Amino acid sequence: MGNNSADVVVIGGGPAGAISAYVLAEQGHSVVLLEREEAPRFHIGESLLPYMMGLFDRIGIREAVEAGGYVPKFGGEFIDPTEKKFFSGVFRADFGLQGDGRYDRAYQVQRARFDNMLVREAEKAGAEVHLGATVGDLLMDGDRMTGVRYTKNGEEHEIRSRYVIDASGRAGRVAHKFGLRKTLEKLRMVAVFRHYEGLDEQHNLGVEGDIQVGAHGDGWVWAIPLSKDTISVGTVMPRDVFRASTPEKVFEEHLARVPRITARLTGTRPVMDLKVETDYCYHADTVTGPGWLMVGDAGCFGDPMFSGGVLVASATAVRAAETLGEALRKPQDADRLIEDYANFFKTGYDTYIRLIHAFYDGELVAVAADAGRTTDRETLERYLIRLIGGDFWSEHNAVAQEMRRRTEWDTFAPFQRVFGCPSYPHLDEQDRKERAESRIRRVTAGQ
């Protein structure tokens, strides 16, 4: 059995794990990243949000992302013929309308290639990366986690560490060890999806590069262009709807309900069998403990409705790495720092999942109307587009504020919210002034 030690061990090589390892390595800490796959694999979560570009810029990997040749995404098209879920039959969130200082685009990515790029950035920063490494025991000293045991190439190894970051996603190594995971009962959805090739954006009735989200009575359908001629299409529905038919029939039937997406698929052909993801919405009320932290999907996963999964995973990864970096330098402050991280984690996921609830409950328009009582129309539109773009930690976004008032959308047990945008921290004072000025304009207009 080999023996080793590190400041931090990271379990999982997806975006959350790779970014955690990257930031820690950039800080000069010894970090070991363990990923059970030999190479990053196919994954849903192919559409990124513009707030990620601000986050990537802050940690120094924006240029690496932009060099990947991914499809640029300047907005999102939301389709709802009934006008019960969105604001019109076709509503486009134009990221260019977020206001000054924010990136006007994101990217649609092929996750295997994107995830591999992030792992390589972590490795270049100095992280020790082990692919094909299956984590076994989580090592404990009393109630404190002190490392992991893993197997690679048939050999067992042990790494002792001062902290363990669980970025194992749905596998949820720490959550399952301690029985922490809880299902989000209202969001027990099923996704059925596949890729098509032969895409010709001349058939797109909207804007080239946009994600499309089409609502209907039994769920919603996505369309995400992944390259010049490839597109990802999926349908999300409650479990009962899925069980009433076959995956193929329900996929084709739901797709047919959104003519703007079927028009975009003109001349395409499927290049993969249908894939199914079930019961994927969950959370844990406890996301940190002695010697360990959860990041990303290991601690919570919502619904892919607004494409926020990779953003909240990445943002919590950056915050976890920064938290542990400071905790390693100032051990006397570790408990306070890690508690603050847990509340930051919950603040972001709580806001994102409220946005999802607002869609499924048909309350998004009502929430925006409530926010409009104290916000002038132009600023309200900016707040909504920012929220769709990833503004999950802002204290000043009026739409997010209204969502947080809805106790029926609570996800976590009561906690202390931690505000402060991880993507644009330098804009906090500007956002505060914008909110105050908007209130004044709204009151003046009301008089």
C-alpha positions as CSV (number, residue, x, y, z in Angstrom):
1,M,0.0,0.0,0.0
2,G,1.4,3.4,-1.0
3,N,1.3,6.3,1.4
4,N,1.0,10.0,0.7
5,S,-0.1,13.3,2.2
6,A,-1.5,16.6,1.0
7,D,-3.1,19.7,2.3
8,V,-6.3,18.8,0.5
9,V,-7.7,15.8,-1.3
10,V,-10.4,16.4,-3.9
11,I,-12.8,13.6,-4.7
12,G,-14.2,14.0,-8.3
13,G,-12.8,15.5,-11.5
14,G,-15.9,17.4,-12.8
15,P,-16.0,21.2,-12.9
16,A,-16.4,21.5,-9.1
17,G,-13.5,19.2,-8.3
18,A,-11.2,20.5,-11.0
19,I,-11.8,24.1,-10.1
20,S,-11.3,23.5,-6.4
21,A,-8.0,21.8,-7.2
22,Y,-7.0,24.5,-9.6
23,V,-7.6,27.4,-7.1
24,L,-5.9,25.6,-4.2
25,A,-2.9,24.8,-6.4
26,E,-2.7,28.4,-7.6
27,Q,-2.5,29.4,-4.0
28,G,0.5,27.1,-3.5
29,H,-1.2,24.4,-1.5
30,S,-0.5,20.7,-2.1
31,V,-3.7,19.1,-3.6
32,V,-4.5,15.7,-4.9
33,L,-7.4,15.3,-7.3
34,L,-8.9,11.8,-7.6
35,E,-11.3,10.9,-10.5
36,R,-12.7,7.4,-11.0
37,E,-13.0,7.7,-14.8
38,E,-10.0,7.3,-17.0
39,A,-11.2,10.4,-18.9
40,P,-14.0,12.9,-18.5
41,R,-17.2,11.4,-19.8
42,F,-20.5,12.6,-21.4
43,H,-22.6,14.6,-19.0
44,I,-25.7,16.8,-19.1
45,G,-25.2,20.4,-18.1
46,E,-24.0,21.6,-21.5
47,S,-25.2,25.2,-21.4
48,L,-23.1,27.7,-19.4
49,L,-24.3,31.0,-17.9
50,P,-22.6,34.4,-18.5
51,Y,-21.8,34.9,-14.8
52,M,-19.4,32.0,-15.2
53,M,-17.3,34.2,-17.5
54,G,-16.9,36.7,-14.7
55,L,-16.0,33.9,-12.3
56,F,-13.5,32.4,-14.7
57,D,-12.0,35.8,-15.4
58,R,-11.5,36.3,-11.7
59,I,-9.6,33.0,-11.2
60,G,-7.6,33.2,-14.4
61,I,-9.0,30.6,-16.7
62,R,-11.4,32.7,-18.9
63,E,-9.0,32.7,-21.8
64,A,-8.6,28.9,-21.7
65,V,-12.4,28.6,-21.9
66,E,-12.7,31.1,-24.7
67,A,-9.9,29.3,-26.6
68,G,-12.0,26.1,-26.6
69,G,-13.9,26.9,-29.8
70,Y,-17.3,26.4,-28.1
71,V,-20.6,27.8,-29.4
72,P,-21.1,31.4,-28.1
73,K,-24.3,31.9,-26.3
74,F,-25.6,35.5,-26.1
75,G,-29.0,34.8,-24.7
76,G,-31.8,32.2,-24.0
77,E,-35.1,31.8,-25.7
78,F,-38.0,30.8,-23.5
79,I,-41.1,29.5,-25.4
80,D,-44.5,29.2,-23.8
81,P,-47.7,29.2,-26.0
82,T,-49.9,29.3,-22.9
83,E,-48.0,32.3,-21.4
84,K,-48.4,30.7,-17.9
85,K,-44.7,30.1,-17.3
86,F,-42.9,32.9,-19.0
87,F,-43.7,36.5,-20.0
88,S,-44.9,36.0,-23.6
89,G,-45.3,33.3,-26.2
90,V,-41.6,33.8,-26.9
91,F,-39.4,35.6,-24.4
92,R,-35.7,36.1,-25.1
93,A,-33.2,36.9,-22.3
94,D,-30.6,39.0,-24.0
95,F,-27.4,38.9,-21.9
96,G,-26.3,42.2,-23.5
97,L,-29.0,43.9,-21.3
98,Q,-27.5,42.9,-17.9
99,G,-25.8,46.3,-17.5
100,D,-22.3,47.6,-17.6
101,G,-19.4,45.5,-16.3
102,R,-20.9,42.0,-17.0
103,Y,-20.0,39.6,-19.7
104,D,-22.6,39.5,-22.5
105,R,-22.1,35.9,-23.4
106,A,-21.5,32.3,-22.2
107,Y,-20.8,29.1,-24.1
108,Q,-22.6,25.9,-25.0
109,V,-20.1,23.1,-24.4
110,Q,-19.4,19.5,-25.0
111,R,-18.9,18.5,-21.4
112,A,-16.3,15.7,-21.8
113,R,-14.0,18.2,-23.6
114,F,-14.8,21.1,-21.3
115,D,-14.3,19.0,-18.1
116,N,-11.0,17.7,-19.5
117,M,-9.8,21.2,-20.1
118,L,-10.6,22.1,-16.5
119,V,-8.7,19.1,-15.1
120,R,-5.7,20.0,-17.3
121,E,-5.8,23.6,-16.0
122,A,-5.7,22.2,-12.4
123,E,-2.8,19.9,-13.3
124,K,-0.9,22.8,-15.0
125,A,-1.4,24.9,-11.8
126,G,0.3,22.2,-9.8
127,A,-2.4,19.8,-8.6
128,E,-1.6,16.1,-8.6
129,V,-4.2,14.4,-10.8
130,H,-5.1,10.7,-10.7
131,L,-7.6,9.6,-13.3
132,G,-9.0,6.0,-13.0
133,A,-8.7,6.3,-9.2
134,T,-11.6,4.8,-7.3
135,V,-12.1,6.2,-3.8
136,G,-12.9,3.5,-1.2
137,D,-12.8,4.4,2.5
138,L,-13.0,7.9,3.8
139,L,-10.4,7.9,6.6
140,M,-11.5,9.2,10.0
141,D,-9.7,10.1,13.2
142,G,-12.6,10.3,15.7
143,D,-15.2,12.5,14.1
144,R,-12.7,14.3,11.8
145,M,-12.0,13.2,8.2
146,T,-8.3,12.9,7.6
147,G,-8.0,11.5,4.1
148,V,-9.1,8.8,1.7
149,R,-8.1,5.3,0.5
150,Y,-8.3,4.7,-3.2
151,T,-7.4,2.1,-5.8
152,K,-5.7,2.7,-9.1
153,N,-4.4,0.1,-11.6
154,G,-5.2,-2.6,-9.0
155,E,-3.1,-1.0,-6.3
156,E,-4.4,0.5,-3.1
157,H,-3.2,3.8,-1.9
158,E,-3.8,6.0,1.1
159,I,-3.6,9.8,1.3
160,R,-3.7,11.7,4.5
161,S,-4.8,15.3,4.3
162,R,-5.8,18.2,6.4
163,Y,-9.1,18.6,4.5
164,V,-11.2,16.6,2.0
165,I,-13.4,18.3,-0.6
166,D,-16.2,16.1,-1.8
167,A,-16.9,16.9,-5.5
168,S,-18.2,13.5,-6.3
169,G,-21.4,14.8,-7.7
170,R,-24.4,12.5,-7.6
171,A,-22.3,9.7,-6.1
172,G,-22.2,11.9,-3.0
173,R,-19.5,10.1,-1.1
174,V,-19.7,12.1,2.1
175,A,-23.5,12.5,2.0
176,H,-24.0,8.8,1.7
177,K,-21.5,7.9,4.4
178,F,-23.3,10.1,6.9
179,G,-26.9,9.7,5.6
180,L,-27.2,13.4,4.8
181,R,-29.0,13.5,1.4
182,K,-32.6,14.4,1.1
183,T,-34.8,14.3,-2.0
184,L,-36.5,17.5,-3.3
185,E,-39.9,15.9,-3.5
186,K,-41.5,18.6,-5.6
187,L,-38.8,18.3,-8.2
188,R,-38.6,14.6,-8.7
189,M,-38.3,14.9,-12.5
190,V,-37.0,12.7,-15.3
191,A,-34.9,13.8,-18.2
192,V,-34.8,12.0,-21.6
193,F,-32.3,13.4,-24.1
194,R,-30.0,12.8,-27.2
195,H,-27.8,14.6,-29.6
196,Y,-28.5,15.3,-33.3
197,E,-26.1,16.1,-36.1
198,G,-26.7,17.9,-39.4
199,L,-27.8,21.1,-37.7
200,D,-28.3,24.1,-40.0
201,E,-29.1,27.3,-38.0
202,Q,-30.9,28.8,-41.0
203,H,-33.8,26.8,-39.7
204,N,-33.6,28.5,-36.3
205,L,-36.5,30.9,-35.9
206,G,-34.6,32.6,-33.0
207,V,-31.0,33.7,-32.5
208,E,-28.1,31.5,-33.5
209,G,-26.3,30.0,-30.5
210,D,-29.1,30.6,-28.1
211,I,-30.4,27.8,-25.8
212,Q,-34.1,27.2,-26.3
213,V,-36.4,26.2,-23.5
214,G,-39.9,25.2,-24.5
215,A,-42.7,24.8,-21.9
216,H,-45.7,22.6,-22.2
217,G,-48.4,21.1,-20.0
218,D,-46.2,18.1,-18.8
219,G,-42.8,19.7,-18.5
220,W,-40.3,21.4,-20.8
221,V,-37.9,20.7,-23.7
222,W,-34.4,22.0,-24.2
223,A,-32.3,22.6,-27.4
224,I,-28.6,23.4,-27.0
225,P,-26.3,23.8,-30.0
226,L,-23.0,22.2,-29.2
227,S,-21.1,22.8,-32.4
228,K,-21.7,24.2,-35.9
229,D,-23.7,21.0,-36.8
230,T,-24.5,19.3,-33.5
231,I,-27.4,20.0,-31.0
232,S,-28.5,18.5,-27.7
233,V,-32.2,18.0,-27.2
234,G,-34.0,16.8,-24.1
235,T,-37.3,16.7,-22.4
236,V,-37.9,17.0,-18.6
237,M,-41.1,15.7,-17.0
238,P,-42.5,14.4,-13.7
239,R,-41.9,10.7,-13.0
240,D,-45.6,9.8,-13.5
241,V,-45.6,11.2,-17.0
242,F,-42.4,9.3,-17.9
243,R,-43.8,6.0,-16.5
244,A,-47.0,6.3,-18.6
245,S,-45.2,5.7,-21.8
246,T,-41.9,4.6,-23.3
247,P,-38.8,6.9,-23.4
248,E,-38.9,7.1,-27.2
249,K,-42.7,7.9,-27.4
250,V,-42.6,10.5,-24.6
251,F,-39.5,12.1,-26.1
252,E,-41.0,12.4,-29.6
253,E,-44.4,13.5,-28.3
254,H,-43.0,16.2,-26.1
255,L,-40.7,17.5,-28.8
256,A,-43.6,17.8,-31.2
257,R,-45.2,20.2,-28.7
258,V,-42.6,22.9,-29.3
259,P,-42.6,23.8,-33.1
260,R,-39.8,26.3,-32.8
261,I,-37.5,23.6,-31.6
262,T,-38.7,21.0,-34.2
263,A,-38.1,23.7,-36.9
264,R,-34.6,24.1,-35.7
265,L,-34.0,20.3,-36.1
266,T,-35.0,20.3,-39.7
267,G,-32.6,18.0,-41.6
268,T,-30.9,16.7,-38.5
269,R,-30.5,13.0,-37.5
270,P,-29.9,11.4,-34.1
271,V,-26.3,10.4,-33.3
272,M,-26.8,8.7,-30.0
273,D,-29.3,6.5,-28.3
274,L,-31.7,8.1,-25.9
275,K,-30.3,8.7,-22.4
276,V,-32.4,8.9,-19.2
277,E,-31.6,10.6,-15.9
278,T,-34.1,10.0,-13.1
279,D,-34.8,11.5,-9.6
280,Y,-31.9,13.8,-9.7
281,C,-33.1,16.7,-7.4
282,Y,-31.7,16.5,-3.9
283,H,-29.9,18.5,-1.2
284,A,-28.1,18.1,2.1
285,D,-28.7,20.5,5.1
286,T,-25.2,19.7,6.3
287,V,-22.6,20.4,3.7
288,T,-19.5,20.7,5.9
289,G,-18.0,18.8,8.8
290,P,-14.8,18.3,10.7
291,G,-12.1,18.0,8.0
292,W,-14.5,18.0,4.9
293,L,-16.6,20.2,2.6
294,M,-19.0,19.4,-0.1
295,V,-19.0,21.4,-3.4
296,G,-21.4,21.4,-6.3
297,D,-23.6,18.5,-7.0
298,A,-22.2,16.5,-4.0
299,G,-24.3,18.7,-1.7
300,C,-27.2,19.8,-3.9
301,F,-28.7,19.4,-7.4
302,G,-31.7,21.2,-8.7
303,D,-33.2,21.0,-12.2
304,P,-31.5,21.9,-15.5
305,M,-34.3,24.3,-16.3
306,F,-32.2,27.5,-16.2
307,S,-28.7,25.9,-16.8
308,G,-27.4,27.0,-13.4
309,G,-25.8,23.7,-12.3
310,V,-22.3,24.3,-13.6
311,L,-22.3,27.8,-12.3
312,V,-23.3,27.0,-8.7
313,A,-20.9,24.1,-8.8
314,S,-18.0,26.3,-10.0
315,A,-18.8,29.1,-7.6
316,T,-19.0,26.9,-4.6
317,A,-15.7,25.2,-5.7
318,V,-13.9,28.6,-5.9
319,R,-15.3,29.6,-2.5
320,A,-14.4,26.3,-0.9
321,A,-10.9,26.5,-2.2
322,E,-10.5,30.1,-1.0
323,T,-12.0,29.2,2.4
324,L,-9.6,26.3,2.9
325,G,-6.7,28.3,1.7
326,E,-7.4,30.8,4.5
327,A,-8.2,28.1,7.0
328,L,-4.8,26.5,6.3
329,R,-3.1,29.8,6.9
330,K,-5.2,30.7,10.0
331,P,-6.2,27.4,11.7
332,Q,-7.7,29.4,14.6
333,D,-10.3,30.8,12.3
334,A,-11.1,27.6,10.5
335,D,-14.5,26.9,12.1
336,R,-15.8,30.4,11.4
337,L,-14.6,30.3,7.9
338,I,-16.1,26.9,7.1
339,E,-19.5,27.9,8.6
340,D,-19.5,31.0,6.4
341,Y,-18.8,28.7,3.4
342,A,-21.7,26.5,4.3
343,N,-24.0,29.4,4.3
344,F,-22.6,30.7,1.1
345,F,-23.2,27.3,-0.5
346,K,-26.8,27.3,0.7
347,T,-27.5,30.9,-0.4
348,G,-26.6,30.2,-4.0
349,Y,-28.4,26.9,-4.4
350,D,-31.4,28.2,-2.5
351,T,-31.8,31.1,-4.9
352,Y,-31.3,29.0,-8.0
353,I,-33.8,26.4,-6.8
354,R,-36.4,29.1,-6.0
355,L,-36.1,30.2,-9.7
356,I,-36.9,26.6,-10.7
357,H,-39.9,26.5,-8.3
358,A,-41.1,29.8,-9.7
359,F,-41.2,28.2,-13.2
360,Y,-42.9,24.9,-12.2
361,D,-45.5,26.7,-10.0
362,G,-46.2,29.2,-12.8
363,E,-45.2,32.1,-10.5
364,L,-42.4,33.6,-12.4
365,V,-44.5,36.4,-13.8
366,A,-46.1,37.1,-10.4
367,V,-42.8,37.3,-8.7
368,A,-41.5,39.8,-11.3
369,A,-44.7,41.8,-10.8
370,D,-44.2,41.9,-7.1
371,A,-40.6,43.1,-7.6
372,G,-42.0,45.7,-10.0
373,R,-43.8,47.5,-7.2
374,T,-40.4,48.9,-6.0
375,T,-38.4,48.7,-9.2
376,D,-38.7,50.7,-12.4
377,R,-39.3,48.7,-15.6
378,E,-35.9,49.0,-17.2
379,T,-34.1,48.0,-14.0
380,L,-36.5,45.1,-13.4
381,E,-35.7,43.7,-16.9
382,R,-32.0,43.8,-16.0
383,Y,-32.6,42.0,-12.7
384,L,-34.5,39.3,-14.4
385,I,-31.9,38.7,-17.1
386,R,-29.1,38.8,-14.5
387,L,-31.0,36.2,-12.4
388,I,-31.4,34.0,-15.5
389,G,-27.7,34.6,-16.2
390,G,-26.5,33.4,-12.7
391,D,-27.0,36.3,-10.3
392,F,-27.7,34.0,-7.4
393,W,-25.8,35.7,-4.6
394,S,-26.9,39.3,-5.0
395,E,-28.5,41.0,-2.1
396,H,-29.8,43.8,-4.3
397,N,-31.6,41.9,-7.1
398,A,-35.2,42.7,-6.6
399,V,-36.6,39.6,-8.3
400,A,-34.4,37.4,-6.2
401,Q,-35.5,39.3,-3.1
402,E,-39.1,38.5,-3.9
403,M,-38.4,34.8,-4.5
404,R,-36.7,34.6,-1.1
405,R,-39.9,35.8,0.6
406,R,-41.7,32.6,-0.5
407,T,-41.4,30.2,2.4
408,E,-43.0,27.4,0.3
409,W,-39.9,27.4,-1.8
410,D,-37.5,26.9,1.1
411,T,-34.9,24.1,0.3
412,F,-32.6,24.0,3.3
413,A,-33.3,24.2,7.0
414,P,-33.1,27.8,8.3
415,F,-29.6,29.3,7.7
416,Q,-27.9,32.7,7.6
417,R,-27.6,33.9,4.0
418,V,-24.2,35.1,2.8
419,F,-24.4,37.6,0.0
420,G,-21.8,38.9,-2.3
421,C,-21.4,38.0,-6.0
422,P,-18.6,35.5,-6.6
423,S,-18.4,36.6,-10.2
424,Y,-18.4,40.4,-9.9
425,P,-17.5,41.3,-6.3
426,H,-16.3,44.7,-7.4
427,L,-19.8,45.6,-8.6
428,D,-21.5,45.2,-5.2
429,E,-21.5,48.9,-4.3
430,Q,-22.6,49.8,-7.8
431,D,-25.5,47.3,-7.5
432,R,-26.5,48.8,-4.2
433,K,-26.7,52.3,-5.6
434,E,-28.6,51.0,-8.7
435,R,-31.2,49.4,-6.4
436,A,-31.7,52.6,-4.4
437,E,-32.0,54.7,-7.5
438,S,-34.5,52.3,-9.0
439,R,-36.7,52.5,-5.9
440,I,-36.7,56.3,-6.1
441,R,-37.6,56.3,-9.8
442,R,-40.5,53.8,-9.1
443,V,-41.8,55.9,-6.2
444,T,-41.6,59.1,-8.3
445,A,-43.4,57.4,-11.2
446,G,-46.1,56.2,-8.8
447,Q,-46.8,59.7,-7.6
